[in-house]
């Protein structure tokens, strides 16, 4: 072969050389015909062309050789790729065959690694251990004393001045109290009446105050003095109307009252001279009324002072102020309070400092004679309104701590870090860690023990799985592993509120209570061996997970799962609280702390339940799971495929509904998964949408295309069989779960399409050249692999027969159904379904009972007579 390739390439080169030579000859002849060129130029050009052509030829030969070399290299690379592909295929085939063992090994390694994460890279020399030998510094280094640095930072943080802010609620309360006191003052002054009560140009403020507040004896003496100086022209009648009739004692002026008394008498005498005697009498009567109101107000003040010893209005200052002074006093008090509260009053302020501040403000805004009253009012209501701003204080403390310079200690080469036989302190450990002398290593013994426990726990899980006959796929085992790893994974991050509730709720919803409770119990056992979290926290979390596992699969809506999340949260909180009470922790730590921790556990259970509800739909699709809730959602007639089935193939849809009714009744009686049967039956004939008129139930009494158009039993059988393959294509396109897809081929199994098979046999009898192969008229299968798909096959086979019965008795219907079911049994369609012969007899009876409910006899109403008919028509 090599010689032949060499000769072939040599022949190709020779041919190419001859062609190039002839071309050169033609060029030389053309050059001879050119007259303008000399013979020398022609020889030079010919030589140059010859050399260039020769070089081109040699380059091409080299290129061909390189091309051949590249081809050889590519061929060798292809062979190596094929070899590697073959090796990879073998590896993948081996992994597929040993996938259970692979998943088991992954589970052991991952659980051991996550749960025992603290057993890796552990320091051999730890704080508190005894140094096995004297360890010296290998070189000089400056090392931070973290403990001392942290102590200084804590000291600076504690000594940091707190940040105070004005508490608006306290300020508002102070304003309300102040307003209440001022309102009390308004009430007292209202009882005393207006002041001044007369024109100040006639009676001065001091005189009016004296006249209103003087004693009874002084007032009687004043009135008598006015009468003694009155003129004799007054009649006895006018004297009768004057106040002198009330006098009982003669006037005897007191020395302390002499000035006020004399001034008041003089002003009244002056008023008498400037006006009539009658006006004077009216003024005296007005003074008497004001005195009575003042006396009542004084009594009210006395009562307040008696009832409350700390009352502000324990003197007559509030009554001695004029209305204008009282108004200015109120305004001044409010302004003073606003300014003091705006600046803020801190806790622990000395009373003298506050009193000085109030006095300064009062002197500025309040009248002189009201300063004492205003000071009392403000001191009575003012209180500290500055509160500590925790966030700002914390930030300020952190900034102050961050500004502390780290404490650095210089360790010299050869210096003894720790002597042999001495305890290793925290500082020794820091220095050893800096020099990488703490000798980190893995605790292989602890890891081995943990791996043994994990292996035993996984063995128990596999035993429970086989005991309850729960056939898990490898993807299911992988999901169980991932959910289980989430709990120790969260604990490894230092979070005690881990995902117990989410794992229990999801496992119970996906795989039932048995597996969920098993995983919770085994996980509790493993974590207790190598976890720093308290046993009470583990028990509280596991209790919530077990509750979710036991109840989740019984629920039929997301709303019920949400309520279950609340129940899990309450369970975790209550279990934690009860356990703390039993061990007496509430008496040492305090009720508040224990209740707070129980509340956190309850809240964590609720949060993880919400996370589980959010992840559930995604996990169902990703791992191809069917839960009761998802099956209920798939059975919704508003789903796209079911809406198309009802619109495009109404006859098939009605057939599907009746088959679903029969299959559900049988599944419920035999204890099968009713939700799975319902959803699977609704989708089992979706493939008929590829050719609706190819199936008699959709022809609605019209012509049968198999007889009018096709007239070929082989083609007709292919159309009938195609509804299975097309149904699978539609189901996969719309991401229908595998458990539902199984109903599409298994409801037909490998049954014979008898009608067209017999038609083909008749044609073969007439035409001996035709060969009838029974395989061409059988469905591709597989036969039913579960009780649920077997029930649907039987219901689908009996539906048309039951519809055709009109006046048959239940005994006749039962006999016919038994014949149909017997044919399916004898055709070996039920051998893998798990249904027994006795159960098939029960199924036949159930189908007859459902048929009777749909085809019960109705009451025959009597016909109306002719007269009644006419009457009804009129």
Secondary structure, 3 states (H helix, E strand, C coil): CHHHHHHHHHHHHHHHHHHHHHHHHHHHHHHHHCCCCCHHHHHHHHHHHHHHHHHHHHHHHHHHHHHHHHHHHHHHHHHHHHHHHHHHHHHHHHHHHCHHHHHHHHHHHHHHHHHCHHHCCEECCCCCCECCCCEECCCCEEEECHHHHHHHHHHHHHCCCCCEEECHHHHHHHHHHHHHHHHHHHHHHHHHCCCCCCCCCCCCHHHHHHHHHCCHHHHHHHHHHHHHCCCCCCCHHHHHHCHHHHCCCCCCCCHHHHHHHHHHHHHHHHHHHHCCHHHHHHHHHHHHHHHHHHHHHHHHHHHHHHHCCCCCCCCCHHHHCCHHHHHHHHHHHHHHHHHHHHHCCCCCCCHHHHHHHHHHHHHHHCCHHHHHHHHHHHHHHCCCCEEECHHHHHHHHHHHHHCCCCCEEEECCCCEEECCCCECCHHHHHHHHHCCCCCEECCHHHHHHHHHHHHHHHHHHHHHHHHCCCCCCHHHHHHHHHHHHHHHHHHHCCCCCCCHHHHHHHHHHHHCHHHHHHHHHHHHHHHHHCCCCCHHHHHHHHHHHHHHHHHHHHCCCHHHHHHHHHHHHHHHHHHHHHHHHHCCHHHHHCHHHHHHHHHHHHHHHHHHHHHHHHHHHHHHHHCCCCCHHHHHHHCCCCCHHHHHHHHHCHHHHHHHHHHHHHHHHHHHHHCCCHHHHHHHHHHCCHHHHHCHHHCHHHCCCCCCHHHHHHCCHHHHHHHHHHHHHHHHHHHHHCCCCHHHHHHHHHCCCCCECHHHHHHHHHHHHHCCCCCCCHHHHECCCCCCCCHHHHHHHHHHHHHHHHHHCCCCCHHHHHHHHHHHHHHHHHCCCCCCCCCCHHHHHHHHHHHHHHHHHHCCCCCCCCCCCHHHHHHHHC
